[in-house]
Amino acid sequence: MNAGFTAVDRCWVCGGASLAHWYEARYDLAAFAGQDPPLAAYSGEAIDIRRCAACGFSQPSALPALDRYFDRIYDQRWADDWVEAEHTAAYKDDIFADVLSAKMSSLYAAVCSASTQSSAQRWS
């Protein structure tokens, strides 16, 4: 048995109140069984994921009513070998490369735009 749920009535991003069903998910917090049994008790519970009509953000329709829910869910004690494997794994390299490439392109475009505007001001 778990502590129940607290409804989420507004979008976390824009504050909109028009949230429509998008899909149903199930909590899977079994990894917390040894560390935090009350948190793990939510495993298997169905939760409606809703999408905001105003901004498109998706979020759960309710959150566990468990005290300090977010503190607890982000406090998972990962095994040392898992942490080491995540730190050295190469599968995230492409993601980071794409993000950095996009950022560099954006910065380059901003610098070029500023340079062009500066040159135009000098010649006018």
N, C-alpha and C positions, 0 to 999 in steps of 0.2 A: 504494500500500500504506500502511496506517496502523499505529499502535502497538498495536492490539487494544483490548480492553475489560476493565474491572474490574466484577465483579458487585456489585449493590446488593441485599443480602439482607434489610434491615430498613427499615421505614417511616421516612422522615426526620422526620415529625411526631410520631408516638406511639411509635415503636420496635417496633411490631407486626411479626410475622414471617409473617403470613398475607397474602401478596400474590398476587392472581389476575390473569391476563391480562385486559386491558380492550380494547386495540387495538394494532395495529402502526403504527409511524411510521417515517419515513426522515429521516436527518440531511440537512440542506441548509445546508452551510457554505461554499458556493461563493463567497460574498462575501469570504471570507478568502484566496482563491487568491493574490493578490498580496502580501498582508500576512503571512500565516502558512500557507504551503503544507502543513505537516504537519497542521494543524487542518482545512484544506479537504479533505484526503485522506479524511476521514470522510463526505463527501457521498455520498449514495446508500445508505449502510449502513442496514439495517433494525434497528429497536430495538423491543423489546416494552415497551409501557406497561402497568404493573400498578397495580391499585387495592387499597388496604389494606382488609381486611375489618373492622378495628376502627374506623377513623376516616374512611374514604372518600377519603383523599388519594391522588392518582395520581402516579406517578413512573416513570422509566425503570428497566428491570431491570438495566441496566449503564450505566456511563459510560466514555467514552474513557479509556484508560490513559495518555494523553498528559500529560507533566509540566506542572503548573500549568494544567490544563484550564480551570477557571473564570476564572482571571486572563486567560487568552488569549481566551476567548469573549466576555468583557465589555470587551475592549480594541479592539473594532472601530473603525477610524478612519473615521467617517462624513464624507461630502463636506459642505463648508460650506453649500451650497445646500440639502441635505437637512435639516441641523440647523435652518437658518433656517425652512424650510417647516414642520417639525414644531413649532417654537416658536410660530409665528404661526397655525397651522391651527386652525380653529374646531370640527373634528369631535370633539374631546375635551371641549368645553365642556359638553355634556349629561351626560357621565359625571361630571365634577367637580361640576356642579350637583346631581346626584342624591346623590353622596357627602356633600357639604356639607349638603344638606337633611336627609338621614337623621341626620347627626351633630347638627345643630341640634335636630331633633325629640327625639333621645335626651337631649341636654343639658336641653332644656326640661322633659321628663318628670322628669328627676332633680331639677331645681330645684323643680318643683311638688311632688314627693313629699317633699323635704326641708322645704319650707315648710309643708306640711300636717302633717307629724310635729312640727315645731317648734310650730305653733299648738296642736296637740292636747296637747302637754306643758305649755304655758302654762296651759291651761284645766283641767287635771286636778289 
